[in-house]
Amino acid sequence: MAMPLTVLPATTVLTEAIQLPQGGLITEIPTLAIAHRLAQQLRRHWPLETPLTLIDAQHQSIPLTLGELAELTDANCPLQLYVPPPLPEALTQFQRLIDVVRELRHPERGCPWDLQQTPTSLIPYVLEEAYEVVHALQEGEAGAIAEELGDLLLQVVLQSQLAQEAGQFTLAQVLQGITEKLIRRHPHVFGEVALTTAQEVREQWEQIKAAEKGTKDPLPLSQKLQHYARTLPPLMAGMKIGEGASRAGLDWPTISGAWQKFYEELAEFQEALLQGNAEQQTAELGDLLFSVINLARWCQLDPVHALQQTYQRFIQRLACIEAAIDRPLETYTLEELEALWQQAKVQLAADNQPNPREPDSEGA
């Protein structure tokens, strides 16, 4: 059922600050100055790209945006203005973000820092924001997750703005591309294909991906693993490479093979250290680390998360020591620091112990 059209004179909209939550027709706009005032008020609730329809004194319809209405210099008054129903809140806020980023990059009114940025200068921020999203997800605090997702989304919008300025692509093309890809690679959802298991979906995804790249068969395993090594952080890439190799049968039948490989690589690394060849030492260190990653995979443990927890424990123990001492760390002997370290471990372990449940007052 269609919503009734709200019709209000311009004086009512301005004097009563009506928001027109469902859009409507604003009549009796006597001058361009009043039209500009209406535009300023509407900008509080609608993005500048909102399409409007202006109806002049000759009843001619003039399509324009809210931003264009604010800068209109000529029209046959009196006017009427049709304001369409607003977009869903999520799309409205998305458009506001786009407008803000565009303003930050304005060559005259923009921010000097934002104007200096290039696609490559922003790479560290893309990585940093992605890792902060991961950390927030691990912590599980909804407010932090929402904030970090916003920071990461900013990087997507900013990179797209830079690309648009360079004539490469637009944010609309980015959104269209990922939407069409999702539809194309999920024919079991958006088409007539019947799939019931996650494994079937994975296989179909690879087949469709290969077809998109112009190959009849899925990519060779080596190319897939090269992609992981080139694009992912090292620990994450190691897990992906191990998993991919395992699915292809390049794995030990039991975890004992992974343990044997670990001890073999440890011995080779120790031997390389004795030889004094830095290149060989580096190679053996890499083999040893990869063997540890494979052990983590066999045990279904996340090495990235494990290492992050180790870093946090180290920092917490250091902070505990710093809180207990009265002079700089470097003035303590190694034996004194070891004793302080052990004390910190004990203290933090005690602090992290769950409190015993107190009996209910009624049962006491």
C-alpha positions as CSV (number, residue, x, y, z in Angstrom):
1,M,0.0,0.0,0.0
2,A,1.4,3.4,-1.1
3,M,2.1,6.0,1.6
4,P,0.1,9.2,1.3
5,L,2.0,12.2,0.0
6,T,2.9,14.8,2.7
7,V,2.3,18.3,1.3
8,L,3.5,21.3,3.3
9,P,4.1,25.0,2.6
10,A,7.7,26.2,2.8
11,T,7.0,28.5,5.8
12,T,5.7,25.5,7.9
13,V,8.8,23.4,7.1
14,L,11.1,26.2,8.0
15,T,9.4,27.7,11.1
16,E,8.5,24.3,12.7
17,A,11.8,22.6,11.5
18,I,9.8,19.6,10.2
19,Q,12.0,16.8,9.0
20,L,9.7,15.2,6.4
21,P,10.7,11.7,7.6
22,Q,8.9,10.1,4.7
23,G,9.6,12.7,2.1
24,G,6.9,14.9,0.5
25,L,6.1,18.0,-1.5
26,I,7.1,21.4,-0.3
27,T,4.9,24.1,-1.9
28,E,4.8,28.0,-1.9
29,I,8.5,28.6,-2.2
30,P,8.5,32.3,-3.2
31,T,12.2,33.0,-3.8
32,L,15.5,31.3,-4.4
33,A,16.6,32.5,-0.9
34,I,13.9,30.5,0.7
35,A,14.9,27.5,-1.5
36,H,18.4,27.8,-0.3
37,R,17.2,27.9,3.4
38,L,15.2,24.7,2.7
39,A,18.3,23.1,1.2
40,Q,20.3,23.9,4.4
41,Q,17.6,22.4,6.6
42,L,17.3,19.3,4.4
43,R,21.0,18.7,4.5
44,R,20.7,17.8,8.2
45,H,18.8,14.7,7.3
46,W,19.6,14.0,3.6
47,P,23.0,13.5,1.9
48,L,24.0,16.0,-0.8
49,E,23.5,13.5,-3.5
50,T,19.8,13.1,-2.7
51,P,17.9,13.4,-6.0
52,L,15.1,16.0,-5.9
53,T,12.6,17.4,-8.3
54,L,12.0,21.2,-8.5
55,I,8.8,22.4,-10.1
56,D,8.9,26.0,-11.3
57,A,6.2,28.6,-12.0
58,Q,5.6,27.2,-15.5
59,H,5.1,23.7,-14.0
60,Q,8.3,22.4,-15.5
61,S,10.0,19.6,-13.7
62,I,13.7,20.1,-13.0
63,P,15.7,17.1,-11.7
64,L,18.6,18.1,-9.4
65,T,20.4,17.0,-6.3
66,L,20.2,18.6,-2.8
67,G,23.7,19.9,-3.2
68,E,22.7,21.6,-6.5
69,L,19.6,23.1,-4.9
70,A,21.8,24.8,-2.3
71,E,23.8,26.5,-5.1
72,L,21.0,27.2,-7.6
73,T,21.2,30.7,-9.1
74,D,18.3,30.9,-11.5
75,A,14.7,29.6,-11.4
76,N,11.2,30.9,-12.2
77,C,9.5,31.4,-8.9
78,P,7.4,30.5,-7.1
79,L,8.6,27.0,-6.8
80,Q,7.6,23.6,-5.5
81,L,10.0,20.9,-4.3
82,Y,9.5,17.1,-4.3
83,V,11.6,15.3,-1.7
84,P,11.7,11.5,-2.2
85,P,11.3,9.1,0.8
86,P,14.7,8.8,2.5
87,L,17.0,5.9,1.9
88,P,17.4,3.2,4.6
89,E,19.5,4.4,7.5
90,A,22.5,2.3,6.6
91,L,22.6,3.7,3.1
92,T,22.1,7.2,4.3
93,Q,25.0,6.9,6.7
94,F,27.2,5.3,4.0
95,Q,26.5,8.2,1.7
96,R,27.4,10.6,4.5
97,L,30.8,8.9,4.9
98,I,31.3,9.2,1.1
99,D,30.5,12.9,1.3
100,V,32.9,13.5,4.2
101,V,35.8,11.6,2.5
102,R,35.2,13.6,-0.7
103,E,35.3,16.8,1.3
104,L,38.5,15.8,3.0
105,R,40.0,15.4,-0.5
106,H,38.7,18.7,-1.8
107,P,41.7,20.4,-3.4
108,E,40.8,23.8,-1.8
109,R,38.8,23.1,1.3
110,G,40.2,19.6,2.2
111,C,42.5,18.4,4.9
112,P,46.3,18.8,4.1
113,W,47.1,15.3,5.5
114,D,44.4,13.6,3.5
115,L,45.4,15.5,0.3
116,Q,49.0,14.2,0.7
117,Q,47.9,10.5,0.8
118,T,48.4,8.1,-2.1
119,P,47.1,4.5,-2.5
120,T,50.5,3.1,-1.4
121,S,51.0,5.6,1.5
122,L,47.7,4.2,3.0
123,I,48.9,0.6,2.9
124,P,50.1,0.6,6.5
125,Y,46.7,2.0,7.7
126,V,44.8,-0.7,5.8
127,L,46.9,-3.4,7.5
128,E,46.7,-1.7,10.9
129,E,42.9,-1.3,10.7
130,A,42.4,-4.9,9.6
131,Y,44.4,-6.2,12.5
132,E,42.5,-4.0,14.9
133,V,39.3,-5.5,13.6
134,V,40.7,-8.9,14.3
135,H,41.7,-7.9,17.8
136,A,38.2,-6.4,18.5
137,L,36.5,-9.6,17.3
138,Q,38.7,-11.7,19.5
139,E,37.8,-9.5,22.5
140,G,34.2,-9.7,21.7
141,E,33.2,-6.2,22.7
142,A,30.4,-5.0,20.4
143,G,31.2,-1.2,20.6
144,A,34.9,-1.8,19.8
145,I,34.0,-4.1,16.9
146,A,31.7,-1.5,15.4
147,E,34.3,1.2,15.8
148,E,37.1,-0.8,14.2
149,L,34.9,-2.0,11.3
150,G,34.2,1.7,10.7
151,D,37.9,2.5,10.6
152,L,38.4,-0.3,8.1
153,L,35.5,0.8,6.0
154,L,37.0,4.3,5.8
155,Q,40.1,2.8,4.1
156,V,37.9,1.2,1.5
157,V,36.1,4.5,0.8
158,L,39.3,6.5,0.8
159,Q,41.1,4.2,-1.6
160,S,38.1,4.3,-3.9
161,Q,38.0,8.1,-3.8
162,L,41.7,8.2,-4.7
163,A,41.1,5.8,-7.6
164,Q,38.1,7.9,-8.8
165,E,40.2,11.0,-8.8
166,A,42.8,9.2,-10.9
167,G,40.1,8.0,-13.4
168,Q,40.6,4.3,-12.5
169,F,37.4,3.1,-10.9
170,T,34.7,4.3,-8.5
171,L,33.2,3.1,-5.2
172,A,30.1,2.2,-7.1
173,Q,32.1,-0.1,-9.3
174,V,33.7,-1.7,-6.3
175,L,30.3,-2.4,-4.7
176,Q,28.8,-3.6,-8.0
177,G,31.8,-5.9,-8.6
178,I,31.6,-7.6,-5.2
179,T,27.8,-7.9,-5.3
180,E,27.9,-9.5,-8.8
181,K,30.7,-11.8,-7.7
182,L,28.8,-13.1,-4.7
183,I,25.7,-13.8,-6.8
184,R,27.7,-15.4,-9.6
185,R,29.6,-17.7,-7.2
186,H,26.5,-18.8,-5.2
187,P,24.3,-20.3,-7.9
188,H,22.9,-22.7,-5.2
189,V,21.4,-19.6,-3.5
190,F,20.6,-17.3,-6.5
191,G,20.2,-20.0,-9.2
192,E,18.9,-23.5,-9.7
193,V,22.0,-25.5,-8.5
194,A,21.4,-27.8,-5.6
195,L,24.2,-28.1,-3.1
196,T,24.0,-29.4,0.5
197,T,27.5,-29.5,2.0
198,A,30.2,-26.9,2.6
199,Q,32.7,-29.1,0.7
200,E,30.4,-29.0,-2.4
201,V,30.2,-25.2,-2.1
202,R,34.0,-24.9,-1.8
203,E,34.5,-27.1,-4.9
204,Q,31.9,-25.2,-6.9
205,W,33.5,-21.9,-5.8
206,E,36.9,-23.0,-7.2
207,Q,35.4,-24.1,-10.5
208,I,33.5,-20.8,-11.0
209,K,36.7,-18.9,-10.0
210,A,38.7,-20.8,-12.6
211,A,36.1,-20.2,-15.3
212,E,36.2,-16.4,-14.5
213,K,39.9,-16.4,-15.0
214,G,39.6,-18.2,-18.4
215,T,40.9,-21.6,-17.4
216,K,38.9,-24.8,-17.7
217,D,40.3,-26.4,-14.6
218,P,40.9,-24.9,-11.1
219,L,44.3,-23.3,-10.7
220,P,47.3,-25.6,-10.0
221,L,48.0,-26.1,-6.3
222,S,51.3,-24.2,-6.6
223,Q,49.6,-21.1,-7.9
224,K,47.1,-21.2,-5.1
225,L,49.8,-21.5,-2.5
226,Q,51.8,-18.8,-4.1
227,H,48.8,-16.5,-3.7
228,Y,48.7,-17.2,0.0
229,A,52.5,-16.6,0.4
230,R,52.2,-13.3,-1.5
231,T,49.2,-11.8,0.1
232,L,48.8,-13.0,3.7
233,P,50.9,-12.3,6.8
234,P,53.5,-15.0,7.2
235,L,52.0,-17.1,10.0
236,M,48.5,-17.0,8.4
237,A,50.1,-17.9,5.0
238,G,51.8,-20.8,6.6
239,M,48.6,-22.2,7.9
240,K,46.8,-21.7,4.6
241,I,49.7,-23.4,2.7
242,G,49.8,-26.3,5.0
243,E,46.0,-26.8,4.8
244,G,46.1,-26.6,1.0
245,A,48.9,-29.1,0.7
246,S,47.1,-31.4,3.2
247,R,43.9,-31.4,1.1
248,A,46.0,-32.4,-1.9
249,G,47.5,-35.3,0.0
250,L,50.9,-33.7,0.8
251,D,50.8,-34.4,4.5
252,W,51.8,-37.0,7.1
253,P,49.3,-39.7,7.9
254,T,49.6,-39.0,11.6
255,I,50.9,-36.2,13.8
256,S,54.0,-38.2,14.6
257,G,55.3,-37.3,11.2
258,A,54.9,-33.6,12.0
259,W,56.8,-34.1,15.3
260,Q,59.5,-36.0,13.5
261,K,59.8,-33.2,11.0
262,F,60.0,-30.6,13.8
263,Y,62.9,-32.3,15.5
264,E,64.6,-32.8,12.1
265,E,64.4,-29.1,11.3
266,L,65.5,-28.2,14.8
267,A,68.7,-30.2,14.4
268,E,69.3,-28.7,11.0
269,F,68.9,-25.2,12.3
270,Q,71.3,-25.9,15.2
271,E,73.8,-27.3,12.8
272,A,73.5,-24.3,10.5
273,L,74.1,-22.0,13.5
274,L,77.4,-23.7,14.0
275,Q,78.4,-23.2,10.3
276,G,78.2,-19.4,10.5
277,N,76.5,-19.1,7.0
278,A,73.8,-16.5,7.5
279,E,71.9,-17.4,4.4
280,Q,71.7,-21.1,5.3
281,Q,70.8,-20.2,8.9
282,T,67.9,-18.1,7.7
283,A,66.7,-20.9,5.4
284,E,66.8,-23.4,8.3
285,L,65.1,-21.0,10.6
286,G,62.2,-20.7,8.1
287,D,61.9,-24.5,7.8
288,L,61.8,-24.8,11.6
289,L,59.1,-22.1,11.9
290,F,57.0,-23.8,9.2
291,S,57.3,-27.1,11.0
292,V,55.9,-25.4,14.2
293,I,53.1,-24.0,12.1
294,N,52.3,-27.5,10.8
295,L,52.2,-28.8,14.4
296,A,49.7,-26.1,15.3
297,R,47.6,-27.1,12.3
298,W,47.6,-30.8,13.3
299,C,46.6,-29.7,16.9
300,Q,43.9,-27.4,15.5
301,L,45.5,-24.4,17.2
302,D,45.8,-20.9,15.8
303,P,49.5,-19.9,15.8
304,V,48.7,-16.2,15.2
305,H,46.4,-16.1,18.3
306,A,48.9,-18.1,20.3
307,L,51.8,-15.7,19.5
308,Q,49.6,-12.7,20.3
309,Q,48.8,-14.2,23.7
310,T,52.5,-14.8,24.3
311,Y,53.2,-11.1,23.5
312,Q,50.5,-10.0,25.9
313,R,51.8,-12.2,28.7
314,F,55.3,-10.9,28.2
315,I,54.0,-7.3,28.4
316,Q,51.8,-7.9,31.4
317,R,54.7,-9.5,33.3
318,L,57.0,-6.6,32.4
319,A,54.4,-4.1,33.6
320,C,54.0,-6.1,36.8
321,I,57.8,-5.8,37.3
322,E,57.9,-2.1,36.5
323,A,55.2,-1.5,39.1
324,A,57.2,-3.3,41.8
325,I,60.7,-1.8,41.3
326,D,62.0,1.7,42.4
327,R,64.8,2.1,39.9
328,P,65.5,1.6,36.2
329,L,65.4,-2.0,34.9
330,E,68.9,-1.8,33.5
331,T,70.4,-1.3,37.0
332,Y,69.2,-4.8,38.1
333,T,71.3,-7.9,37.7
334,L,70.1,-10.8,35.5
335,E,69.6,-12.9,38.6
336,E,67.4,-10.1,40.2
337,L,65.4,-9.7,37.0
338,E,64.8,-13.5,36.9
339,A,63.5,-13.4,40.4
340,L,61.2,-10.5,39.7
341,W,60.0,-12.2,36.5
342,Q,59.1,-15.4,38.5
343,Q,57.3,-13.2,41.1
344,A,55.3,-11.5,38.3
345,K,54.3,-14.9,36.8
346,V,53.0,-16.1,40.2
347,Q,51.2,-12.8,40.8
348,L,49.5,-12.7,37.4
349,A,48.5,-16.3,37.7
350,A,46.9,-15.6,41.0
351,D,45.1,-12.5,39.7
352,N,43.7,-14.5,36.8
353,Q,42.3,-17.3,39.0
354,P,38.5,-17.2,39.0
355,N,37.0,-16.2,42.4
356,P,35.4,-19.0,44.3
357,R,31.7,-18.8,44.3
358,E,30.3,-17.3,47.4
359,P,27.4,-19.1,49.1
360,D,24.0,-17.5,48.7
361,S,22.9,-15.5,51.7
362,E,19.7,-17.6,52.0
363,G,21.8,-20.8,52.2
364,A,24.4,-19.5,54.6
